[in-house]
């Protein structure tokens, strides 16, 4: 039987196999509307590997444009782009780069979600 964390309005915040702080043991059917709603929400992607990020840039046709932007930035930004193992969505470099490319917050989320699948 799963352990469930719920918000004050009864929505499921998390489902766990073992007890966690703030969870209660509940019997939930697979077709329970609360379970379906919880499982249909994609988890937010906050970072991706450098490989995933660069592949997504290439597939989006943005790699050359981003490399040109990076070449105009300070040395630390250039080093971060070249040598980082992970790209974090909310980092200042990412915010500046996505702003320069004209991305909306929704487009940034979509980019990271797509990159995470690569």
OpenMM code with the backbone's topology and positions (N, CA, C; nanometers):
from openmm import Vec3, app, unit

residues = "UNK UNK UNK UNK UNK UNK UNK UNK UNK UNK UNK UNK UNK UNK UNK UNK UNK UNK UNK UNK UNK UNK UNK UNK UNK UNK UNK UNK UNK UNK UNK UNK UNK UNK UNK UNK UNK UNK UNK UNK UNK UNK UNK UNK UNK UNK UNK UNK UNK UNK UNK UNK UNK UNK UNK UNK UNK UNK UNK UNK UNK UNK UNK UNK UNK UNK UNK UNK UNK UNK UNK UNK UNK UNK UNK UNK UNK UNK UNK UNK UNK UNK UNK UNK UNK UNK UNK UNK UNK UNK UNK UNK UNK UNK UNK UNK UNK UNK UNK UNK UNK UNK UNK UNK UNK UNK UNK UNK UNK UNK UNK UNK UNK UNK UNK UNK UNK UNK".split()
positions = [
    Vec3(0.0853, -0.1167, 0.0000),
    Vec3(0.0000, 0.0000, 0.0000),
    Vec3(0.0901, 0.1232, 0.0000),
    Vec3(0.0632, 0.2214, -0.0855),
    Vec3(0.1500, 0.3391, -0.0938),
    Vec3(0.1263, 0.4380, 0.0206),
    Vec3(0.2270, 0.5195, 0.0432),
    Vec3(0.2185, 0.6307, 0.1366),
    Vec3(0.2034, 0.7576, 0.0534),
    Vec3(0.1094, 0.8422, 0.0925),
    Vec3(0.0726, 0.9563, 0.0107),
    Vec3(0.0867, 1.0852, 0.0903),
    Vec3(0.1412, 1.1866, 0.0250),
    Vec3(0.1462, 1.3219, 0.0790),
    Vec3(0.0421, 1.4031, 0.0037),
    Vec3(-0.0419, 1.4762, 0.0778),
    Vec3(-0.1480, 1.5559, 0.0152),
    Vec3(-0.1380, 1.7016, 0.0588),
    Vec3(-0.1805, 1.7907, -0.0301),
    Vec3(-0.1880, 1.9332, 0.0031),
    Vec3(-0.3143, 1.9580, 0.0848),
    Vec3(-0.3316, 2.0813, 0.1318),
    Vec3(-0.4483, 2.1145, 0.2143),
    Vec3(-0.5803, 2.0977, 0.1387),
    Vec3(-0.5759, 2.1051, 0.0047),
    Vec3(-0.6990, 2.0863, -0.0730),
    Vec3(-0.7217, 1.9409, -0.1142),
    Vec3(-0.6357, 1.8505, -0.0659),
    Vec3(-0.6526, 1.7077, -0.0935),
    Vec3(-0.5792, 1.6568, -0.2153),
    Vec3(-0.5141, 1.7443, -0.2910),
    Vec3(-0.4392, 1.7015, -0.4095),
    Vec3(-0.3143, 1.6250, -0.3656),
    Vec3(-0.2768, 1.5257, -0.4415),
    Vec3(-0.1592, 1.4453, -0.4103),
    Vec3(-0.0331, 1.5235, -0.4458),
    Vec3(0.0596, 1.5318, -0.3506),
    Vec3(0.1896, 1.5956, -0.3732),
    Vec3(0.2982, 1.4922, -0.3998),
    Vec3(0.2787, 1.3708, -0.3516),
    Vec3(0.3804, 1.2680, -0.3694),
    Vec3(0.3274, 1.1317, -0.3303),
    Vec3(0.3812, 1.0284, -0.3942),
    Vec3(0.3469, 0.8901, -0.3633),
    Vec3(0.4774, 0.8165, -0.3373),
    Vec3(0.4847, 0.7445, -0.2253),
    Vec3(0.6084, 0.6800, -0.1827),
    Vec3(0.5823, 0.5354, -0.1430),
    Vec3(0.6822, 0.4505, -0.1582),
    Vec3(0.6703, 0.3114, -0.1165),
    Vec3(0.6918, 0.2951, 0.0334),
    Vec3(0.7689, 0.3845, 0.0937),
    Vec3(0.7997, 0.3802, 0.2365),
    Vec3(0.7453, 0.5057, 0.3034),
    Vec3(0.7167, 0.5002, 0.4340),
    Vec3(0.6697, 0.6218, 0.5023),
    Vec3(0.7712, 0.7341, 0.4933),
    Vec3(0.7217, 0.8534, 0.4727),
    Vec3(0.8017, 0.9749, 0.4685),
    Vec3(0.7381, 1.0733, 0.5662),
    Vec3(0.8124, 1.1723, 0.6146),
    Vec3(0.7488, 1.2747, 0.6996),
    Vec3(0.6319, 1.3397, 0.6265),
    Vec3(0.5194, 1.3484, 0.6927),
    Vec3(0.4026, 1.4131, 0.6336),
    Vec3(0.3211, 1.3244, 0.5405),
    Vec3(0.3471, 1.1920, 0.5413),
    Vec3(0.2698, 1.1027, 0.4550),
    Vec3(0.1783, 1.0149, 0.5390),
    Vec3(0.0757, 0.9625, 0.4762),
    Vec3(-0.0163, 0.8688, 0.5398),
    Vec3(-0.0350, 0.7511, 0.4462),
    Vec3(-0.0519, 0.6317, 0.5051),
    Vec3(-0.0743, 0.5131, 0.4240),
    Vec3(-0.2170, 0.5174, 0.3701),
    Vec3(-0.2307, 0.4989, 0.2391),
    Vec3(-0.3624, 0.5016, 0.1751),
    Vec3(-0.3693, 0.3928, 0.0697),
    Vec3(-0.4877, 0.3370, 0.0527),
    Vec3(-0.5117, 0.2448, -0.0573),
    Vec3(-0.5631, 0.3272, -0.1739),
    Vec3(-0.4896, 0.3269, -0.2844),
    Vec3(-0.5276, 0.4051, -0.4017),
    Vec3(-0.5427, 0.3137, -0.5222),
    Vec3(-0.6530, 0.3277, -0.5906),
    Vec3(-0.6748, 0.2528, -0.7132),
    Vec3(-0.6071, 0.3246, -0.8293),
    Vec3(-0.5654, 0.2489, -0.9294),
    Vec3(-0.5006, 0.3083, -1.0463),
    Vec3(-0.5899, 0.4093, -1.1173),
    Vec3(-0.7232, 0.3898, -1.1100),
    Vec3(-0.8134, 0.4809, -1.1792),
    Vec3(-0.8674, 0.5912, -1.0886),
    Vec3(-0.8101, 0.6061, -0.9692),
    Vec3(-0.8474, 0.7148, -0.8784),
    Vec3(-0.8152, 0.8474, -0.9467),
    Vec3(-0.9099, 0.9413, -0.9551),
    Vec3(-0.8837, 1.0693, -1.0234),
    Vec3(-0.7628, 1.1444, -0.9682),
    Vec3(-0.7402, 1.1379, -0.8380),
    Vec3(-0.6252, 1.2063, -0.7789),
    Vec3(-0.4944, 1.1427, -0.8256),
    Vec3(-0.4925, 1.0110, -0.8375),
    Vec3(-0.3727, 0.9405, -0.8858),
    Vec3(-0.3480, 0.9752, -1.0318),
    Vec3(-0.4518, 0.9739, -1.1119),
    Vec3(-0.4391, 1.0068, -1.2541),
    Vec3(-0.3872, 1.1488, -1.2714),
    Vec3(-0.4415, 1.2438, -1.1943),
    Vec3(-0.3962, 1.3832, -1.2035),
    Vec3(-0.2499, 1.3954, -1.1641),
    Vec3(-0.2113, 1.3272, -1.0563),
    Vec3(-0.0721, 1.3349, -1.0098),
    Vec3(0.0231, 1.2741, -1.1120),
    Vec3(-0.0118, 1.1602, -1.1680),
    Vec3(0.0763, 1.0898, -1.2612),
    Vec3(0.0833, 1.1584, -1.3976),
    Vec3(-0.0153, 1.2418, -1.4303),
    Vec3(-0.0153, 1.3069, -1.5619),
    Vec3(0.0710, 1.4327, -1.5653),
    Vec3(0.1138, 1.4810, -1.4503),
    Vec3(0.1969, 1.6010, -1.4450),
    Vec3(0.3425, 1.5610, -1.4644),
    Vec3(0.4055, 1.6204, -1.5629),
    Vec3(0.5468, 1.5928, -1.5881),
    Vec3(0.6313, 1.6620, -1.4819),
    Vec3(0.7304, 1.5916, -1.4280),
    Vec3(0.8169, 1.6574, -1.3302),
    Vec3(0.8972, 1.7684, -1.3965),
    Vec3(0.9216, 1.8743, -1.3220),
    Vec3(0.9983, 1.9859, -1.3755),
    Vec3(1.1451, 1.9455, -1.3866),
    Vec3(1.2051, 1.9764, -1.4988),
    Vec3(1.3461, 1.9469, -1.5223),
    Vec3(1.4260, 2.0720, -1.4888),
    Vec3(1.5176, 2.0604, -1.3918),
    Vec3(1.5940, 2.1779, -1.3499),
    Vec3(1.7362, 2.1782, -1.4046),
    Vec3(1.7830, 2.0636, -1.4530),
    Vec3(1.9174, 2.0587, -1.5119),
    Vec3(1.9263, 1.9409, -1.6082),
    Vec3(2.0221, 1.9518, -1.7001),
    Vec3(2.0501, 1.8449, -1.7955),
    Vec3(2.2009, 1.8335, -1.8115),
    Vec3(2.2451, 1.7215, -1.8637),
    Vec3(2.3886, 1.7045, -1.8881),
    Vec3(2.4313, 1.7941, -2.0047),
    Vec3(2.5606, 1.8190, -2.0123),
    Vec3(2.6140, 1.8992, -2.1228),
    Vec3(2.5812, 1.8330, -2.2567),
    Vec3(2.5905, 1.7023, -2.2612),
    Vec3(2.5589, 1.6289, -2.3843),
    Vec3(2.4140, 1.6534, -2.4256),
    Vec3(2.3206, 1.6398, -2.3296),
    Vec3(2.1799, 1.6617, -2.3603),
    Vec3(2.1552, 1.8053, -2.4061),
    Vec3(2.2179, 1.9004, -2.3386),
    Vec3(2.1988, 2.0416, -2.3717),
    Vec3(2.2476, 2.0715, -2.5130),
    Vec3(2.3684, 2.0251, -2.5449),
    Vec3(2.4245, 2.0532, -2.6780),
    Vec3(2.3478, 1.9809, -2.7890),
    Vec3(2.3057, 1.8574, -2.7632),
    Vec3(2.2245, 1.7872, -2.8635),
    Vec3(2.0938, 1.8614, -2.8890),
    Vec3(2.0326, 1.9124, -2.7825),
    Vec3(1.9076, 1.9864, -2.7999),
    Vec3(1.9313, 2.1160, -2.8754),
    Vec3(2.0419, 2.1842, -2.8476),
    Vec3(2.0765, 2.3041, -2.9251),
    Vec3(2.0906, 2.2694, -3.0730),
    Vec3(2.1612, 2.1608, -3.1016),
    Vec3(2.1828, 2.1194, -3.2403),
    Vec3(2.0501, 2.0852, -3.3080),
    Vec3(1.9679, 2.0049, -3.2395),
    Vec3(1.8397, 1.9647, -3.2980),
    Vec3(1.7450, 2.0828, -3.3172),
    Vec3(1.7616, 2.1857, -3.2343),
    Vec3(1.6777, 2.3056, -3.2460),
    Vec3(1.7325, 2.4053, -3.3462),
    Vec3(1.8491, 2.3761, -3.4034),
    Vec3(1.9110, 2.4685, -3.4976),
    Vec3(1.9696, 2.5915, -3.4314),
    Vec3(2.0015, 2.5825, -3.3020),
    Vec3(2.0499, 2.6981, -3.2268),
    Vec3(2.1981, 2.6912, -3.1898),
    Vec3(2.2644, 2.5817, -3.2197),
    Vec3(2.4012, 2.5642, -3.1718),
    Vec3(2.4940, 2.6757, -3.2198),
    Vec3(2.4920, 2.7074, -3.3467),
    Vec3(2.5811, 2.8126, -3.3980),
    Vec3(2.5463, 2.9493, -3.3399),
    Vec3(2.4181, 2.9787, -3.3254),
    Vec3(2.3751, 3.1066, -3.2690),
    Vec3(2.4203, 3.1178, -3.1229),
    Vec3(2.4071, 3.0106, -3.0473),
    Vec3(2.4484, 3.0126, -2.9071),
    Vec3(2.6003, 3.0242, -2.8962),
    Vec3(2.6732, 2.9513, -2.9803),
    Vec3(2.8196, 2.9621, -2.9779),
    Vec3(2.8641, 3.1048, -3.0092),
    Vec3(2.7969, 3.1718, -3.1013),
    Vec3(2.8300, 3.3107, -3.1342),
    Vec3(2.8023, 3.4022, -3.0155),
    Vec3(2.6912, 3.3787, -2.9465),
    Vec3(2.6600, 3.4589, -2.8280),
    Vec3(2.7639, 3.4359, -2.7184),
    Vec3(2.7977, 3.3099, -2.6950),
    Vec3(2.8959, 3.2757, -2.5909),
    Vec3(3.0311, 3.3411, -2.6217),
    Vec3(3.0702, 3.3436, -2.7480),
    Vec3(3.1993, 3.4021, -2.7867),
    Vec3(3.2078, 3.5513, -2.7525),
    Vec3(3.0940, 3.6174, -2.7383),
    Vec3(3.0914, 3.7599, -2.7048),
    Vec3(3.0856, 3.7853, -2.5545),
    Vec3(3.0777, 3.6789, -2.4747),
    Vec3(3.0649, 3.6924, -2.3298),
    Vec3(3.2017, 3.6899, -2.2624),
    Vec3(3.2019, 3.7119, -2.1306),
    Vec3(3.3280, 3.7111, -2.0550),
    Vec3(3.3871, 3.5697, -2.0495),
    Vec3(3.5117, 3.5621, -2.0082),
    Vec3(3.5840, 3.4349, -2.0056),
    Vec3(3.5186, 3.3289, -1.9193),
    Vec3(3.4623, 3.3686, -1.8053),
    Vec3(3.3974, 3.2704, -1.7180),
    Vec3(3.2760, 3.2072, -1.7857),
    Vec3(3.1987, 3.2876, -1.8554),
    Vec3(3.0817, 3.2343, -1.9269),
    Vec3(3.1274, 3.1406, -2.0380),
    Vec3(3.2326, 3.1791, -2.1098),
    Vec3(3.2854, 3.0932, -2.2153),
    Vec3(3.3342, 2.9605, -2.1579),
    Vec3(3.4071, 2.9665, -2.0451),
    Vec3(3.4553, 2.8442, -1.9816),
    Vec3(3.3392, 2.7575, -1.9329),
    Vec3(3.2380, 2.8213, -1.8737),
    Vec3(3.1222, 2.7469, -1.8243),
    Vec3(3.0522, 2.6739, -1.9383),
    Vec3(3.0351, 2.7417, -2.0521),
    Vec3(2.9689, 2.6772, -2.1661),
    Vec3(3.0529, 2.5614, -2.2190),
    Vec3(3.1827, 2.5817, -2.2258),
    Vec3(3.2719, 2.4808, -2.2845),
    Vec3(3.2953, 2.3608, -2.1931),
    Vec3(3.3056, 2.3841, -2.0621),
    Vec3(3.3534, 2.2779, -1.9739),
    Vec3(3.2533, 2.2280, -1.8696),
    Vec3(3.1351, 2.2865, -1.8606),
    Vec3(3.0374, 2.2393, -1.7620),
    Vec3(2.9900, 2.0996, -1.7969),
    Vec3(2.9738, 2.0176, -1.6948),
    Vec3(2.9189, 1.8834, -1.7139),
    Vec3(2.7673, 1.8844, -1.7074),
    Vec3(2.7129, 1.9885, -1.6436),
    Vec3(2.5683, 2.0014, -1.6242),
    Vec3(2.5271, 2.1454, -1.6525),
    Vec3(2.4123, 2.1612, -1.7151),
    Vec3(2.3565, 2.2935, -1.7400),
    Vec3(2.2311, 2.3079, -1.6539),
    Vec3(2.2323, 2.4076, -1.5660),
    Vec3(2.1250, 2.4314, -1.4702),
    Vec3(2.0342, 2.5420, -1.5227),
    Vec3(1.9073, 2.5097, -1.5344),
    Vec3(1.8105, 2.6002, -1.5973),
    Vec3(1.8066, 2.7381, -1.5320),
    Vec3(1.8118, 2.7456, -1.4000),
    Vec3(1.7956, 2.8735, -1.3309),
    Vec3(1.9262, 2.9471, -1.3043),
    Vec3(2.0364, 2.9036, -1.3647),
    Vec3(2.1636, 2.9723, -1.3416),
    Vec3(2.1639, 3.1069, -1.4152),
    Vec3(2.2419, 3.2034, -1.3666),
    Vec3(2.2482, 3.3344, -1.4330),
    Vec3(2.2912, 3.3251, -1.5798),
    Vec3(2.3866, 3.2364, -1.6109),
    Vec3(2.4304, 3.2216, -1.7495),
    Vec3(2.3149, 3.1737, -1.8380),
    Vec3(2.2377, 3.0761, -1.7886),
    Vec3(2.1241, 3.0258, -1.8665),
    Vec3(2.0208, 3.1359, -1.8861),
    Vec3(1.9910, 3.2091, -1.7791),
    Vec3(1.8916, 3.3171, -1.7898),
    Vec3(1.9343, 3.4197, -1.8940),
    Vec3(2.0611, 3.4592, -1.8900),
    Vec3(2.1107, 3.5582, -1.9869),
    Vec3(2.1077, 3.5033, -2.1292),
    Vec3(2.1506, 3.3795, -2.1458),
    Vec3(2.1534, 3.3186, -2.2791),
    Vec3(2.0146, 3.3014, -2.3381),
    Vec3(1.9219, 3.2493, -2.2585),
    Vec3(1.7866, 3.2311, -2.3096),
    Vec3(1.7188, 3.3653, -2.3376),
    Vec3(1.7484, 3.4663, -2.2556),
    Vec3(1.6931, 3.5999, -2.2812),
    Vec3(1.7461, 3.6529, -2.4141),
    Vec3(1.8762, 3.6344, -2.4376),
    Vec3(1.9365, 3.6803, -2.5631),
    Vec3(1.8767, 3.6078, -2.6840),
    Vec3(1.8352, 3.4844, -2.6658),
    Vec3(1.7756, 3.4073, -2.7753),
    Vec3(1.6258, 3.4358, -2.7895),
    Vec3(1.5697, 3.5143, -2.6967),
    Vec3(1.4285, 3.5511, -2.7051),
    Vec3(1.3327, 3.4451, -2.6550),
    Vec3(1.3793, 3.3544, -2.5694),
    Vec3(1.2952, 3.2470, -2.5176),
    Vec3(1.2017, 3.2984, -2.4084),
    Vec3(1.0804, 3.2475, -2.4053),
    Vec3(0.9876, 3.2723, -2.2954),
    Vec3(1.0139, 3.1685, -2.1866),
    Vec3(0.9660, 3.1921, -2.0641),
    Vec3(0.9825, 3.0903, -1.9592),
    Vec3(0.9259, 2.9539, -2.0004),
    Vec3(0.8126, 2.9522, -2.0683),
    Vec3(0.7538, 2.8260, -2.1131),
    Vec3(0.8453, 2.7564, -2.2148),
    Vec3(0.9039, 2.8320, -2.3052),
    Vec3(0.9949, 2.7732, -2.4036),
    Vec3(1.1200, 2.7176, -2.3368),
    Vec3(1.1681, 2.7828, -2.2316),
    Vec3(1.2843, 2.7327, -2.1578),
    Vec3(1.2494, 2.5993, -2.0924),
    Vec3(1.1321, 2.5938, -2.0268),
    Vec3(1.0876, 2.4673, -1.9659),
    Vec3(1.0771, 2.3568, -2.0709),
    Vec3(1.0193, 2.3889, -2.1854),
    Vec3(1.0035, 2.2902, -2.2926),
    Vec3(1.1386, 2.2445, -2.3458),
    Vec3(1.2339, 2.3372, -2.3576),
    Vec3(1.3678, 2.3035, -2.4046),
    Vec3(1.4337, 2.2049, -2.3089),
    Vec3(1.4293, 2.2341, -2.1789),
    Vec3(1.4921, 2.1448, -2.0814),
    Vec3(1.4217, 2.0107, -2.0731),
    Vec3(1.2899, 2.0102, -2.0824),
    Vec3(1.2159, 1.8838, -2.0794),
    Vec3(1.2532, 1.7982, -2.1999),
    Vec3(1.2612, 1.8592, -2.3164),
    Vec3(1.3000, 1.7849, -2.4370),
    Vec3(1.4438, 1.7381, -2.4275),
    Vec3(1.5333, 1.8228, -2.3775),
    Vec3(1.6737, 1.7856, -2.3641),
    Vec3(1.6901, 1.6685, -2.2680),
    Vec3(1.6118, 1.6663, -2.1614),
    Vec3(1.6218, 1.5584, -2.0619),
    Vec3(1.5861, 1.4227, -2.1208),
    Vec3(1.5104, 1.4223, -2.2293),
    Vec3(1.4709, 1.2945, -2.2913),
    Vec3(1.5758, 1.2394, -2.3866),
    Vec3(1.6819, 1.3162, -2.4129),
    Vec3(1.7850, 1.2731, -2.5066),
    Vec3(1.8904, 1.1878, -2.4379),
] * unit.nanometer
topology = app.Topology()
chain = topology.addChain("A")
for resn in residues:
    res = topology.addResidue(resn, chain)
    for name in ("N", "CA", "C"):
        topology.addAtom(name, app.Element.getBySymbol(name[0]), res)
